[in-house]
Amino acid sequence: MFATVGMNSMVAAIDIAANLAQVRTRIEAAARAAGRDPADVALVAVTKTHGAAAIRAALAAGQRVFGENRVQEAEDKWPEIKAEFAAARLHLIGPLQSNKAKRAVQLFDAIETVDRPKIARVLAEEMAKANRRPACFIEVNTGEESQKSGVLPAQVDAFVRECREIYGLPVEGLMCIPPVDEEPSLHFGLLSEMAKRNGLRHLSMGMSADYEIAIAFGATFVRVGTAIFGPRPSFTGAK
């Protein structure tokens, strides 16, 4: 289970509706500055380690697309919420272990962290069994950081073909998390070029600190958590 101590008081102290409105205003301004239609940029509200009260506050403010990092944590929170809010959409934005692929296919509407052939194969098998096909994004390790998941840039084209042609996955886009100590625009530009080269229309890139830059480089999904929900409570469950 995720941490609940003090969670309700934290939610009460944070005006999630006002924060969402501010983020949406900034998304719209960034899109217009880039000559883009703001409607082409979707906000993924990242609710990892935040509880149902925070999620419901965001839903009440009109937010419908959310992101979670862990399958088990999402299972603790989301089935009941999704049953109540049919229009809510949930993205997996954290690493996926093969033994959790079945549950991920059942719960998530998009899986943004497809990063190796084994995961692609297992996802394809579970999608066939469940007759459910959540959108897939290839996670790209644009900074080639040894501690991070993701396909290396030089391997992206081949892996996209493998996912499409061998496993038949519904690959719709690419995702990246730039290194914290590097200029994010370099990584966003690289991801955008790779997406164009492979005929992919979606780019999941940009978080609370840099989503406006990501929009300038073509992001269609931006993942924002802290700017909406405030500091994250500690997660106490298993990964």
C-alpha positions as CSV (number, residue, x, y, z in Angstrom):
1,M,0.0,0.0,0.0
2,F,1.0,3.6,-0.5
3,A,1.6,6.0,2.4
4,T,-1.5,7.6,3.8
5,V,-0.2,9.3,6.9
6,G,-1.1,13.0,6.6
7,M,-2.2,12.6,3.0
8,N,-5.7,14.2,3.5
9,S,-4.2,17.2,5.2
10,M,-1.6,17.5,2.4
11,V,-4.3,17.5,-0.2
12,A,-6.3,20.0,1.7
13,A,-3.3,22.4,1.9
14,I,-2.7,22.2,-1.9
15,D,-5.1,23.8,-4.3
16,I,-4.9,21.1,-7.0
17,A,-7.6,22.8,-9.2
18,A,-5.6,26.1,-9.2
19,N,-2.4,24.3,-9.9
20,L,-3.9,22.4,-12.8
21,A,-5.3,25.7,-14.2
22,Q,-1.9,27.3,-14.0
23,V,-0.2,24.3,-15.7
24,R,-2.8,24.3,-18.5
25,T,-2.4,28.0,-19.1
26,R,1.4,27.5,-19.4
27,I,0.9,24.6,-21.8
28,E,-1.4,26.6,-23.9
29,A,1.0,29.6,-24.0
30,A,4.0,27.3,-24.8
31,A,2.0,25.6,-27.6
32,R,1.0,28.9,-29.2
33,A,4.5,30.3,-28.9
34,A,5.7,27.3,-30.9
35,G,3.0,27.8,-33.5
36,R,1.1,24.7,-32.4
37,D,-2.5,24.0,-31.5
38,P,-2.7,23.6,-27.7
39,A,-5.2,20.8,-28.2
40,D,-2.4,18.7,-29.6
41,V,-0.6,18.7,-26.2
42,A,-2.1,16.4,-23.5
43,L,-1.3,16.8,-19.8
44,V,-0.4,13.6,-18.0
45,A,-0.9,14.3,-14.3
46,V,1.6,12.1,-12.4
47,T,0.0,10.7,-9.3
48,K,2.7,8.3,-8.1
49,T,2.7,8.2,-4.3
50,H,-0.4,10.4,-4.2
51,G,-3.6,8.9,-2.9
52,A,-7.2,8.7,-4.1
53,A,-8.1,12.1,-2.5
54,A,-5.6,13.9,-4.7
55,I,-6.7,12.0,-7.8
56,R,-10.3,12.8,-7.2
57,A,-9.5,16.4,-6.7
58,A,-7.8,16.5,-10.1
59,L,-10.7,14.6,-11.7
60,A,-13.1,17.1,-10.2
61,A,-11.1,19.9,-11.9
62,G,-11.5,18.2,-15.3
63,Q,-8.2,16.2,-15.5
64,R,-8.6,12.9,-17.3
65,V,-5.1,11.6,-18.2
66,F,-2.9,10.3,-15.3
67,G,0.5,8.7,-14.9
68,E,1.7,6.1,-12.4
69,N,5.2,4.6,-12.0
70,R,4.5,1.3,-10.4
71,V,2.0,-1.4,-11.4
72,Q,1.3,-2.5,-7.8
73,E,0.7,1.1,-6.5
74,A,-1.7,1.7,-9.4
75,E,-3.6,-1.5,-8.6
76,D,-4.1,-0.2,-5.1
77,K,-5.7,3.0,-6.2
78,W,-7.1,2.9,-9.8
79,P,-9.6,0.1,-10.3
80,E,-12.2,1.7,-8.2
81,I,-11.5,5.2,-9.6
82,K,-11.6,4.0,-13.2
83,A,-14.9,2.2,-12.5
84,E,-16.3,5.5,-11.4
85,F,-14.7,7.7,-14.0
86,A,-14.9,5.9,-17.3
87,A,-13.2,8.7,-19.2
88,A,-10.1,8.5,-17.0
89,R,-7.0,7.3,-18.8
90,L,-3.9,5.8,-17.1
91,H,-0.3,5.7,-18.4
92,L,2.4,3.6,-17.0
93,I,5.5,5.8,-17.0
94,G,7.9,3.8,-14.8
95,P,9.9,0.6,-15.6
96,L,7.9,-2.5,-16.3
97,Q,9.0,-5.9,-15.1
98,S,7.9,-8.9,-17.2
99,N,6.1,-10.6,-14.3
100,K,3.8,-7.5,-14.1
101,A,3.0,-7.3,-17.8
102,K,-0.3,-9.1,-17.5
103,R,-1.6,-6.7,-14.8
104,A,-0.2,-3.7,-16.7
105,V,-2.2,-4.7,-19.8
106,Q,-5.3,-5.1,-17.8
107,L,-5.1,-1.7,-16.0
108,F,-3.2,0.8,-18.1
109,D,-4.4,2.6,-21.3
110,A,-0.8,3.4,-22.4
111,I,2.5,1.8,-21.5
112,E,5.3,4.4,-22.1
113,T,8.3,2.2,-21.0
114,V,8.7,-0.5,-23.6
115,D,12.5,-0.8,-23.6
116,R,13.6,-4.3,-24.5
117,P,12.6,-7.3,-26.6
118,K,11.5,-9.5,-23.7
119,I,9.0,-6.9,-22.5
120,A,7.8,-6.4,-26.1
121,R,7.2,-10.2,-26.5
122,V,5.5,-10.6,-23.1
123,L,3.2,-7.5,-23.7
124,A,2.2,-8.9,-27.1
125,E,1.3,-12.3,-25.5
126,E,-0.7,-10.6,-22.7
127,M,-2.5,-8.3,-25.1
128,A,-3.6,-11.3,-27.2
129,K,-4.9,-13.1,-24.1
130,A,-6.7,-10.1,-22.7
131,N,-8.0,-8.9,-26.1
132,R,-6.8,-5.4,-25.0
133,R,-4.2,-3.3,-26.7
134,P,-3.0,-0.3,-24.7
135,A,-0.9,2.2,-26.7
136,C,2.8,1.5,-26.5
137,F,5.7,4.0,-26.4
138,I,9.3,3.1,-26.8
139,E,11.4,4.5,-24.0
140,V,14.7,6.0,-25.3
141,N,17.7,6.5,-23.1
142,T,18.8,9.6,-24.9
143,G,21.6,10.4,-22.5
144,E,22.9,6.8,-22.7
145,E,23.0,6.7,-18.9
146,S,24.0,3.3,-17.5
147,Q,21.6,3.6,-14.5
148,K,18.6,4.3,-16.7
149,S,16.2,2.1,-18.6
150,G,15.6,2.7,-22.3
151,V,16.7,1.8,-25.7
152,L,19.9,3.5,-26.9
153,P,19.4,6.0,-29.7
154,A,21.4,3.9,-32.2
155,Q,19.0,1.0,-31.6
156,V,15.7,2.8,-31.8
157,D,14.9,2.3,-35.5
158,A,15.6,-1.5,-35.3
159,F,13.6,-1.9,-32.1
160,V,10.6,0.0,-33.4
161,R,10.5,-2.3,-36.4
162,E,10.9,-5.3,-34.2
163,C,8.0,-4.2,-32.0
164,R,5.8,-3.6,-35.0
165,E,6.7,-6.4,-37.4
166,I,7.6,-9.2,-35.1
167,Y,5.4,-8.6,-32.0
168,G,2.6,-6.5,-33.6
169,L,2.6,-4.0,-30.8
170,P,0.6,-0.8,-31.2
171,V,3.6,1.5,-31.1
172,E,2.4,5.1,-31.1
173,G,5.3,7.1,-29.9
174,L,8.6,7.6,-28.0
175,M,9.3,8.7,-24.5
176,C,12.5,10.0,-22.8
177,I,13.8,11.5,-19.5
178,P,16.8,13.7,-20.2
179,P,19.8,13.6,-17.8
180,V,19.3,16.1,-15.0
181,D,22.5,17.9,-15.6
182,E,22.2,18.4,-19.4
183,E,20.3,20.8,-21.6
184,P,16.9,19.1,-22.1
185,S,16.3,20.7,-25.5
186,L,19.2,18.5,-27.0
187,H,17.3,15.4,-25.9
188,F,13.9,16.6,-26.9
189,G,15.2,17.5,-30.4
190,L,16.8,14.1,-30.7
191,L,13.6,12.3,-29.7
192,S,11.6,14.4,-32.1
193,E,13.9,13.5,-35.0
194,M,13.7,9.8,-34.2
195,A,9.9,9.9,-34.0
196,K,9.7,11.6,-37.4
197,R,12.0,9.1,-39.0
198,N,9.8,6.2,-37.8
199,G,6.5,7.8,-38.6
200,L,5.5,8.1,-34.9
201,R,3.0,10.8,-34.0
202,H,3.4,10.9,-30.2
203,L,6.2,12.2,-28.0
204,S,6.0,11.9,-24.3
205,M,8.6,14.2,-22.9
206,G,8.9,17.1,-20.5
207,M,8.2,17.2,-16.7
208,S,7.4,19.9,-14.2
209,A,10.8,21.7,-14.7
210,D,11.0,21.6,-18.5
211,Y,7.6,20.8,-20.1
212,E,7.4,24.1,-21.9
213,I,10.7,23.4,-23.6
214,A,9.4,20.0,-24.6
215,I,6.3,21.5,-26.2
216,A,8.5,23.7,-28.4
217,F,10.1,20.5,-29.7
218,G,6.8,18.7,-30.4
219,A,5.8,17.0,-27.2
220,T,2.2,15.6,-27.4
221,F,2.2,14.4,-23.8
222,V,3.9,16.2,-20.9
223,R,4.2,14.5,-17.6
224,V,3.7,16.8,-14.7
225,G,3.4,15.8,-11.0
226,T,5.0,18.2,-8.5
227,A,3.7,21.4,-10.1
228,I,0.1,20.0,-9.6
229,F,0.1,17.9,-6.5
230,G,3.1,19.3,-4.6
231,P,5.9,17.3,-3.0
232,R,5.4,13.5,-3.1
233,P,4.7,11.5,0.1
234,S,7.0,8.6,0.6
235,F,5.9,5.4,-1.1
236,T,6.0,2.4,1.3
237,G,4.8,-0.4,-0.9
238,A,6.7,-3.0,-2.9
239,K,7.9,-2.3,-6.4
